[in-house]
């Protein structure tokens, strides 16, 4: 707005305020000027302190706003008022002048999102394979759960993403996650906002990749870049940023399942070099565009059965594991030669299987290594017993390994972890301290061993928090 001093003398202590009753929390200070000489003109932006009421607007509305200018003239206070009309668009409105604005629709504290994601995460936690990247498993489980919920990709006939993305001056319509859950589908930007919100709501960091014709979601792996490069056969399946590994998911392929969506997402990133330039973490985007909460959302959502989710999760994990393990295992078996392989070779193959949760196959290879006189395999057999919940057997194997090699940190920490699960906390604590004397960096990784928690409190931790992280003897 512009204001002109039409008084008979200069005015001082000028303040410009704006308010739109019913849609703001009160008058907002727009600008202030120490003085304006007679006849002077000044300009000021109009700003408003909007209330949550604006998030109830489902259709474009026009509301009355008031501008108030307070000032002093010759020492006496004065006020001038003027009215204006304010247009408020519906709460689903968006323009693509800054693509990061999509982050404001990614609302992880949405009650409907939490109802869905916490249910799916609970199922994943009960079926998780301890040695497989935990964020990968949660992301997989959430994706499969949304698929089973009947959510499907469909280009918006009124405002298709690709067309609106090319016209940043036009107003687009984006669904909030609770709407996508209720409508059972949406465009790629709608599904991306939902999937990213569910990931963030369970603590899996998410990012968006805004391409010209679709939106991808990426999630951060639990392990960093070096760990991920070592554990997975194709580094091209990931986006590496600042030492972090991110898996790109093509959410438009929701109906095709997680592995296909990940494969296609990786292919898209490889095909379009600019994809990496259009990657942004939600935590970074939220600094400029924080998530917007919508009042009055029903917390209950339609969900698939636990049995359906468990079956889909097991199947999808098996597909991911087969993709990674089968070719590598075949190459290792070919290296065995006509002699059938050495104990060390069988042990290495067993470690490969074990890292991907194939414990029966791993144990077969470890036992073959032991039969060939490879004594170092004791720790690995103990690891498999631990991962399958047979803590007494695990403790026996770790104890054997520790007696054979008293300074073997893997054996000592394995024995400590097994005794802890058997409620022998003092012994576990003593072994933990012995192990950290050899390797101080283990203190943070396995700190729970010295916490001296009660059995009930300790076991309240999620299995994925205390399980996994095995030290394999390769």
N, C-alpha and C positions, 0 to 999 in steps of 0.2 A: 504494500500500500504506500501511498505518498501522503504526507501531511504538509500543510502550509500554514505558517504563522500569519494569520490575518488580524492579529490583535494590534493594538495601538503602540506596543513597545515589544522589546525582546521578551521571550519567555524562558524560564529556567526549569531544571529538574524534570525534563520531559520523559514520560514513560508510556509506552504503547502496550496495551494488554488486549488479549483476545479470549473469548469464551463462547461456547456453543452449548447452551444449557441442555442437559440430558445426555450429552455425548462426550463431555469433558469433565475432568475431576475438579475444575475450577478455572479461574482466569490464569492465562499463561503470559509471562512477560516476553514480549517479542523484541523490543529494543528500548534503549534509553539514550538520551542526549543531554549533555550538561546545560546547553542553552541553544536557542534558535533566535537569530536576530529577526527583526520585523521584516515580513515579506519572504523570509527564507523557506525553502522547500527541502524536505528530507524524505528518504525512502526507508522502509523497514519490511522485513519478511513477516508474514503471518505464520505463527506456529501455534499448535494446540496441544494441550495435555489431555489426550483422549482417554476415556474410561473404557472399561470392559464392555460397555454398552455397544460400542461399534462392532464387536464380534457377534452381536445378535442380528446384525443387518443381513438379511438374505436377499433383498432386492435393492437396487439403487434408490437412494432417497435424497431429498433436498431438505436441509434444515437451516434454521435461522441462526446466524452468528452475530455477535456484537463486538465491535472494536471500541475500546475506551482509551482515551488519551488524557493522562493526568499531567498537570504542569502548574507552575506558579507564575503569576503576573503581578509585578510590582509587590512581591511578597505575599500575595493572596493566592490560596489554592484554587485551581479551576479544573473542571472536567468537561471534555467533549466526547460525545458518543456518536457512533454511526453503525448502521446495520449492513450486513452482507448475507449472501446466501451461500451455503456450503454444500457441495455435492459429496455424498459418501457412497462409494460403490459397495456392492455386496462383498461379503467376507471371503469369497472364493476368487476375487479379482486379483490379477497379477499382470505386470508388463515385464518383458524380458530384457529391459535396458541393462540390467545387471543380473546375469544368470544365477548368481549366488542366492538370489531372493527365494529360490525354491526351498532353501534350507528352513525358511520360516514356516513352511507347511510340514516339516518333519518334526512332529511333536511326540517325543518319546514318553511324556508323562500323560498322554491322552488315555483316559480310563479304558477305552475300548482296546487300544493298543496293548496296554498292560494286561488286560484280561486274556488276550490272545497269546502274547509273547511269553508270559509267565507259565501258562499251561504247556506250551510247546517246549520251552526250556526245561521244564520239569521232566517231560518225557525223554528228552535228549539226555539229561543228566543220569537217568536210570539205565540208559542203554549205551552210554559213551564208552569208547575204547580209549583206555587211559593214555596210551602212547601216541595216539593220533592228535594232531593239532586241535586244541579245544575250541578255538574260535571257528575253525573250519567246520567242526561238528555242529556247533550251535547254528552257524549260518545255514548249513545244509538242512538241519531240522526245521528251522523257521521257514525256509523256502518250501520244503515239502509240505509242511503244515498248512501254509497259505494255499498251496496247490490243491490239497485235499479239501480245503474249505470252499472250493468251487470258484475261487477268484481267477479271472482270466483277462488277458490283454485284449483291448478293443480300441481302435483309433477313435477319438472323439469326433463325431460327425459334424458338430457345430464349430469347434475350435481345435482341429487336429494339431498335435504338438509340432510337427515338422513345419506346417504352414505358419503357425503363430511365432515360432522361434525365429523365423526369417523376417518377422515384422515387429521389431522391439517397441514400436510406438503404439501397437494395438493392444487392447485389453484381452487377456486370456482368462480361462476359467480352470482352476486347479482344485482337485478334491483333497480334503483333509483325510488322513488315514482312517478315521472312523467312518467316513462316507464310503471309501473304497471297500472297507470290510462289509458295510451294509449293502452296497450296490453289487457286490461280488465281482467287481472289475473296474477297469479304467484304462486310460492311455498310459504310455510308458512313464510319463512324469508322475501320474497318480500312483501307479504301482511302486515306482522308485521311492516316493515319499513314504509309503506304507512300509515297505521292506526295510528301508534305512531306519525308520522310527522303531520298528520292532527290534532290530539289531542293537541300536543304541539303548533301548529300554532294558536290555539284559546285560549291558556292559561290553558289547562287541563294537569297537569303533568302526564307523561307517563313513564313506565318502561318496560323492556324486560325480559322475562324468557326463557333462552335458554336451552331447554331439548335436549336429544340425538336425538329424532326423529321429533321434531317440535318446533316452536317458539311461545310462548304466549305473549300477550301484557297485561299489567296491567295499570289501570289508578287510580289516587288518588281521593278518595272521598272528597267532600268539607268539611264534618265533620270529626273530628278525630276519633280515635279508640273508645273512650267511647260513643260518639254520635252515631256512626255507630252500635255498639253493641246494643244500646238501641232502635234503629229505625228498625233494621232488625232481622228477626227471627232466621236465621242460621249464626252464626259467621264463620262457615266453608266456607262461600261464599267469604271470604276476606283473604287477606294476611296482617297481622298487623306488621308494622315495625316502631320502634321508635315513637310510639304513633300515627302513620298514618294508615289509612285503604286503601287498594288497592284492586280493583276488577280485578281478572284475566279473560281474554277473549281469547277463543280459536279461533283465526282468521281463521283457516282452516275450520271452520264451518260457514263461512260468508254467504253462501247461505241459511243456516237454520234459520237465524235471531238472533237478539241480545240475547234474553233470553236463547235460546239453547246454544249459544256460551259461555255465562257467566256460565251457569250450567255445561257445559262440561269442561270449564276452571277450575272451582272450583273442579270438580271431579278429574281432572288430578293432581292438586296441592295436594289434599288429598291422592291420590294414590302413588305419588312419593315424599317422604320426601326431596329428594335432590333439589326439585323444589325451595324451599325457599333459598337454597344456590346459586342458579343460577339466582336469581332475582337481577337486578341492575337498579337503576334510570338512566334515560338518562342524567340528569344534572351531575351525577357523572361520567358516561362513557365519556361524552363530554370533560371532562378535559384532558383525554388522547387521545380520538379520536373525535375531533370536527367535526360537520357536513360539508360535502364537497358539495360545490355548483357547479352545472353544467351550463356553459354558454349557452346562446342561446335557452332557453326553452320557448316554446309557452305557454302563460298564460291561454289561453282558453281551457277548458275541456268540454267534453260531460257530461251533468248533467240531472238527472231526473226532471220532472216538480215539481213545488212547491206543487201542490195538491197531487201528489204521496208521496212526503216526509212527508207532514202533516198527511196523512192517515196512513202511515206506522209508524210514530212517535206515534200517538195516540194509535194505536193498540198495539205497543210494550210496551208503558208505561202502558197501561191497563193490559197487561199480567204480568208485573212486580208487579204492584199494587195488582192484584188478587192473585198472589203467596204469597205476604206478608200479605195482609189484611184478606182474606177469612178465613183461619184457626183461626186466632186470634179473629176475630169478632164472629165466631161461638162459640168459648170457652167463650167469654164474654156474649153472649146471653144465653148460657146454665146456667151461673151463676145467671141470673135474677130470675130463679125459677118460681114457679106458680103465684107469685104475679105480674109478669111483670116487675120487676126491680125498683130500687129507682131512684130518680132524679140524684144522684151522679153517679150511674151505667150508666144511659143513657148519661150523660155528658162525662164520660170516653170513651164510645164507639164512641161518636161524635168526640172526640179529635183524636182517632185512624183514623177515616175516613178522618178527615180534614188534618192530617199530610201527607196523601197520595193523596191529591187533590180531594177527593170524597166529594165535598162541598154540593151537594144536600142531600146525605145520612147523612152527618154531621149535617146539619141544621135540618133535621127531628129529629135526636136524641136530639139536643139542645132544640128544641121546646118542645119535650116530657119531658125533664128535667125541663124546665120552668113551664110546666103545673102541674108538681108534686111539685112545690114550691121551686125548687132549684135556688135561686136568683143569686148565683155566676156564673151562665151560661151566664150572660149578656155580659161579656168580650168575650166569645167564639162566641156568635152570632155576635158581632161587628167584630171579626176577620174574620168570613166567609164573611160578607158584604164587608169588606176591600179587601179581596182576590179576590172577584168577581167584584171589581171596583165600588161598590155602596158606595162611600165615605160619602155621606150625611147620609145614614142610619147607616153606621158604626159609625160616629161621635155621632149620637143620642144614640146608645147603649153604647158607651164608656162613654159618658157624664152621662148617668143614673148610670152606674157602679161606676164612680168616685164620684158621689153624695152619693151613698149608702155606699161606702167605700173610704173615701177621701185619704187614704194612699196606695191604691191599685196601685202599680207601673204599672202593666199590663194595667189597665184602663187608667192611665195618659199617658203612652207612646203611647197607641193605639189612644187616642184622638189627641195627638200631630201629629201622622202620618197622621190621617185622615184630620185634618185641613191643614196640609202642602199640601196634594194633592188637597185641595180645594182653594189653593193659599192664605191661611190665615197664612202667614209666621210668623208674630210677635207673634200671639197667640201660634203657634206651638213651637216657640223658647222658650217662657216663660214656657210652659208645659214640654218641654224637660229639661230645667234647674231644674225644680221642681223634675222631675223623677230622674235625676242624683244626686240630693242631697240625695235621699233615696238609690240609687244604682249607685255609681260612675262608675262601670264597664260598664254601658250602654253608656257612652260617646263615646267610639270608635265605638260601634256597630251601633248606630243611630246618628252619628255625623252630617250627612247631614241635620238634622233638625235645626241645629243652624248655618248653612253655610250662610243663608240669600241670597241665589242665586236668580236670576230672574226666573220667571216662565219658560221662554223658556230654559234657561240653565239647570234648575233643571230637567225638563222633558226630556232633552236629554239623561239622564242616562237610561240604559237598565232597563226594568221592573224587571228583575231578580236581579238587583243590589239594588233597593229600596223596592221591594216587598219581601214577605216571612219573615222569621225570627220572626214569631209571638210569643207572650208570651201567651201560653195557660193556662187557669185555669183548672187544673186537679184535 
